[in-house]
Amino acid sequence: MFGAIIGDIVGSRFEFNNIKTKEFELFTPECFFTDDSVMSLAIAKAIIESKGNYSNLSDTAIKYMQGIRRKYPTCGYGGYFYDWIFTDNPKPYNSYGNGAAMRVSACAWVVNTIDDVINLTEKITAISHNHKEGLLGAEATAVSIFMARQGKTISEIRKYVNDNYYKLNFTLDEIREKYCFNETCQNTVPQAITAFLESTSFEDSIRNAISIGGDSDTLTAITGSIAEAYYGIPNEIKEQALTYLDEPLKQVLLEFGVIYPPKIL
């Protein structure tokens, strides 16, 4: 959960100003939270309110996705999703945008089986991003986080994703030069997962993700969400990230962390 927020904040200043290197400052005055953080925390709030009963999670997610996001109307929403947020009767619109994958991290922290993770992920994805590629990207992300939480190895996670979701038949070095901005799940999630798979630490995963460019805030939010579950996050990085959130968002993040404790270093 925290990893997605950190990835978003670090990636924010590179979204439309890609760099192709791992050498950069993680946090600068130019960093900020975007719709990726707001949406991830809206889902977290919906899960908190559900108190373990997820039968109405889709409706609760809509409530908080609209309620929280309407407080932050200029955080970088896509056009169709902006309309979805501000309509009185939101309906899925067959999207396969990568927003489906960046918001699901909370789902992987609150249940105990892959099947339950998939079920929760579908509940909060299909309400807007009901295209098969949107559902696939969200599921691959959440399952990767869950497997990392369960102590699976990088090799095991790679094999599961490769067998069930995407063919990870490339390296970051092979794609770095030509990879460019893309807002689809199918051209963001495999790259984000690979940035984690090639990493040696939480911070290294973030640097990997930034170094290939693309939709940097979203891609790095996805990478960070998996890396947190596998490595944990150094306290100093958490503390720096918190300074970029306003009080309402910070309280949701901290509350979720108390109820569903992260990996402790």
C-alpha positions as CSV (number, residue, x, y, z in Angstrom):
1,M,0.0,0.0,0.0
2,F,2.7,2.5,1.0
3,G,4.9,1.3,-1.8
4,A,2.3,2.5,-4.4
5,I,2.2,5.9,-2.9
6,I,6.0,6.3,-2.8
7,G,6.2,5.1,-6.4
8,D,3.6,7.6,-7.5
9,I,5.3,10.5,-5.7
10,V,8.8,9.7,-6.9
11,G,7.5,9.1,-10.5
12,S,5.3,12.3,-10.6
13,R,8.0,14.6,-11.9
14,F,9.1,12.2,-14.6
15,E,5.7,11.3,-16.1
16,F,6.1,13.8,-19.0
17,N,9.8,14.3,-18.6
18,N,11.2,10.7,-18.8
19,I,14.8,10.0,-17.9
20,K,16.7,6.8,-18.9
21,T,18.9,6.4,-15.9
22,K,18.8,5.1,-12.3
23,E,20.8,8.1,-11.1
24,F,18.4,10.7,-9.7
25,E,17.2,12.1,-6.3
26,L,14.2,10.2,-5.0
27,F,12.4,13.2,-3.5
28,T,12.7,16.8,-4.6
29,P,10.4,19.9,-4.3
30,E,9.1,19.0,-7.8
31,C,7.5,15.8,-6.5
32,F,3.8,15.6,-5.7
33,F,1.0,13.0,-5.3
34,T,-1.2,12.3,-8.3
35,D,-4.5,10.5,-9.0
36,D,-2.6,7.2,-8.5
37,S,-2.2,7.9,-4.8
38,V,-5.7,9.4,-4.4
39,M,-7.3,6.4,-6.0
40,S,-5.2,3.8,-4.1
41,L,-6.2,5.5,-0.9
42,A,-9.9,5.6,-1.9
43,I,-9.8,1.9,-2.3
44,A,-8.0,1.5,1.0
45,K,-10.7,3.5,2.7
46,A,-13.4,1.4,1.1
47,I,-11.7,-1.8,2.4
48,I,-11.3,-0.3,5.9
49,E,-15.0,0.5,6.0
50,S,-15.9,-3.0,4.8
51,K,-14.4,-4.5,8.0
52,G,-13.8,-7.8,6.4
53,N,-17.2,-8.2,4.7
54,Y,-16.6,-7.5,1.1
55,S,-20.0,-8.4,-0.3
56,N,-20.7,-4.7,-1.0
57,L,-17.2,-3.7,-1.8
58,S,-18.0,-2.5,-5.4
59,D,-20.6,0.0,-4.1
60,T,-18.3,1.1,-1.2
61,A,-15.4,1.6,-3.6
62,I,-17.6,3.8,-5.9
63,K,-18.6,5.8,-2.9
64,Y,-15.0,6.6,-1.8
65,M,-13.5,6.8,-5.3
66,Q,-16.0,9.5,-6.1
67,G,-16.1,11.1,-2.7
68,I,-12.4,11.3,-2.1
69,R,-11.4,12.1,-5.7
70,R,-13.9,14.9,-6.0
71,K,-11.8,16.7,-3.4
72,Y,-8.8,16.5,-5.7
73,P,-10.3,17.3,-9.2
74,T,-6.9,18.3,-10.8
75,C,-4.7,15.3,-9.9
76,G,-4.4,14.0,-13.5
77,Y,-7.4,11.9,-14.2
78,G,-8.0,10.6,-17.7
79,G,-10.9,12.1,-19.6
80,Y,-13.2,9.1,-19.4
81,F,-12.4,8.4,-15.8
82,Y,-12.9,12.1,-14.9
83,D,-16.4,11.8,-16.3
84,W,-16.9,8.6,-14.3
85,I,-15.9,10.3,-11.1
86,F,-18.3,13.2,-11.5
87,T,-21.4,11.4,-12.8
88,D,-24.3,10.5,-10.5
89,N,-24.6,7.0,-12.0
90,P,-21.2,5.7,-12.9
91,K,-21.0,2.7,-15.2
92,P,-18.0,0.7,-16.5
93,Y,-16.7,1.9,-19.8
94,N,-14.6,-1.0,-21.2
95,S,-11.3,0.6,-20.3
96,Y,-7.9,-1.1,-20.3
97,G,-6.1,1.9,-19.0
98,N,-3.3,1.3,-16.5
99,G,-5.3,3.1,-13.8
100,A,-6.9,-0.3,-13.2
101,A,-3.6,-1.7,-11.9
102,M,-2.2,1.2,-9.9
103,R,-5.1,1.3,-7.5
104,V,-5.4,-2.4,-6.4
105,S,-2.6,-2.8,-3.9
106,A,-4.8,-2.7,-0.8
107,C,-6.6,-5.8,-2.0
108,A,-3.5,-7.9,-1.7
109,W,-3.0,-7.1,2.0
110,V,-6.4,-8.0,3.5
111,V,-7.2,-11.6,2.4
112,N,-5.3,-14.9,2.6
113,T,-5.7,-16.7,-0.7
114,I,-5.0,-15.9,-4.3
115,D,-8.7,-16.6,-5.2
116,D,-9.8,-14.0,-2.6
117,V,-7.3,-11.5,-3.9
118,I,-8.6,-12.0,-7.5
119,N,-12.2,-11.7,-6.2
120,L,-11.6,-8.4,-4.5
121,T,-9.6,-7.1,-7.4
122,E,-12.4,-7.7,-9.8
123,K,-14.9,-6.0,-7.5
124,I,-12.9,-2.8,-7.5
125,T,-11.8,-2.9,-11.1
126,A,-14.9,-4.0,-13.1
127,I,-16.8,-0.9,-11.8
128,S,-14.9,1.2,-14.4
129,H,-12.2,-0.8,-16.2
130,N,-14.1,-3.9,-17.3
131,H,-12.1,-4.6,-20.5
132,K,-10.4,-8.0,-20.3
133,E,-7.0,-6.3,-20.4
134,G,-7.9,-3.9,-17.6
135,L,-9.0,-6.8,-15.4
136,L,-5.9,-8.8,-16.4
137,G,-3.5,-6.0,-15.5
138,A,-5.2,-5.3,-12.1
139,E,-5.2,-9.0,-11.3
140,A,-1.5,-9.6,-12.3
141,T,-0.5,-6.7,-10.1
142,A,-2.5,-7.8,-7.0
143,V,-1.5,-11.4,-7.3
144,S,2.2,-10.4,-7.6
145,I,1.9,-8.3,-4.4
146,F,0.1,-11.2,-2.6
147,M,2.8,-13.7,-3.7
148,A,5.5,-11.3,-2.4
149,R,3.7,-11.0,0.9
150,Q,3.6,-14.8,1.2
151,G,7.3,-15.1,0.8
152,K,7.5,-16.4,-2.7
153,T,10.8,-16.0,-4.5
154,I,11.4,-13.6,-7.4
155,S,11.7,-16.7,-9.6
156,E,8.4,-18.1,-8.4
157,I,6.6,-14.7,-9.0
158,R,8.1,-14.4,-12.4
159,K,7.0,-17.9,-13.4
160,Y,3.5,-17.4,-12.1
161,V,3.1,-14.1,-14.0
162,N,4.6,-15.6,-17.1
163,D,2.4,-18.6,-17.0
164,N,-0.9,-16.9,-16.2
165,Y,-0.7,-13.2,-17.3
166,Y,2.1,-11.8,-19.4
167,K,5.1,-13.2,-21.2
168,L,8.0,-11.5,-19.5
169,N,10.5,-12.3,-22.3
170,F,12.5,-9.0,-22.1
171,T,14.9,-7.2,-19.8
172,L,14.8,-3.6,-18.8
173,D,18.1,-3.0,-20.7
174,E,16.5,-4.4,-23.8
175,I,13.5,-2.0,-23.7
176,R,14.9,1.1,-22.1
177,E,16.0,2.9,-25.2
178,K,12.7,2.6,-27.1
179,Y,10.1,2.2,-24.4
180,C,7.9,5.3,-24.2
181,F,4.8,6.7,-22.6
182,N,1.9,4.3,-22.7
183,E,-1.3,4.4,-20.6
184,T,-2.5,0.8,-21.3
185,C,-2.3,-2.1,-18.8
186,Q,-0.8,-4.4,-21.4
187,N,2.1,-2.0,-22.0
188,T,2.6,-0.8,-18.4
189,V,2.1,-3.8,-16.1
190,P,4.6,-6.2,-17.6
191,Q,7.2,-3.5,-17.5
192,A,6.4,-2.5,-13.9
193,I,6.5,-6.1,-12.7
194,T,9.9,-6.6,-14.5
195,A,11.3,-3.5,-12.8
196,F,10.5,-5.3,-9.5
197,L,11.8,-8.7,-10.7
198,E,15.2,-7.2,-11.7
199,S,15.6,-5.3,-8.4
200,T,17.8,-5.9,-5.4
201,S,15.9,-3.7,-2.8
202,F,12.9,-1.5,-2.5
203,E,14.8,1.6,-3.6
204,D,16.4,-0.2,-6.5
205,S,13.0,-1.3,-7.8
206,I,11.9,2.4,-7.8
207,R,15.0,3.4,-9.7
208,N,14.5,0.5,-12.2
209,A,11.0,1.7,-12.9
210,I,11.9,5.3,-13.4
211,S,14.9,4.4,-15.6
212,I,12.7,2.9,-18.4
213,G,10.5,6.0,-18.8
214,G,6.9,5.5,-19.8
215,D,4.0,6.6,-17.7
216,S,6.4,7.0,-14.8
217,D,4.1,7.8,-11.9
218,T,1.7,4.9,-12.6
219,L,4.4,2.4,-13.6
220,T,6.4,3.1,-10.5
221,A,3.4,3.0,-8.3
222,I,2.8,-0.6,-9.5
223,T,6.4,-1.6,-9.1
224,G,6.6,0.0,-5.6
225,S,3.4,-1.8,-4.5
226,I,5.0,-5.2,-5.3
227,A,8.5,-4.3,-3.9
228,E,7.0,-3.2,-0.6
229,A,5.5,-6.6,-0.1
230,Y,8.8,-8.3,-0.9
231,Y,11.4,-6.1,0.7
232,G,9.6,-3.8,3.1
233,I,10.4,0.0,3.0
234,P,13.1,1.8,4.9
235,N,11.6,4.2,7.5
236,E,13.4,7.2,6.1
237,I,11.8,6.7,2.7
238,K,8.3,6.4,4.3
239,E,8.9,9.5,6.4
240,Q,9.9,11.6,3.3
241,A,6.9,10.4,1.3
242,L,4.5,11.3,4.1
243,T,5.5,15.0,3.8
244,Y,4.0,15.1,0.3
245,L,0.5,14.0,1.4
246,D,-2.1,16.3,2.9
247,E,-3.6,15.3,6.3
248,P,-6.8,13.5,5.1
249,L,-4.8,11.2,2.7
250,K,-2.1,10.7,5.3
251,Q,-4.6,9.5,7.8
252,V,-6.1,6.9,5.5
253,L,-2.6,5.6,4.7
254,L,-1.6,5.4,8.3
255,E,-4.9,3.8,9.4
256,F,-4.6,1.1,6.8
257,G,-1.1,0.4,7.9
258,V,-2.3,0.0,11.5
259,I,-5.1,-2.5,10.6
260,Y,-3.0,-4.3,8.0
261,P,0.6,-4.0,9.1
262,P,3.3,-3.9,6.4
263,K,6.5,-5.9,6.3
264,I,8.8,-4.6,9.0
265,L,12.5,-4.2,8.2
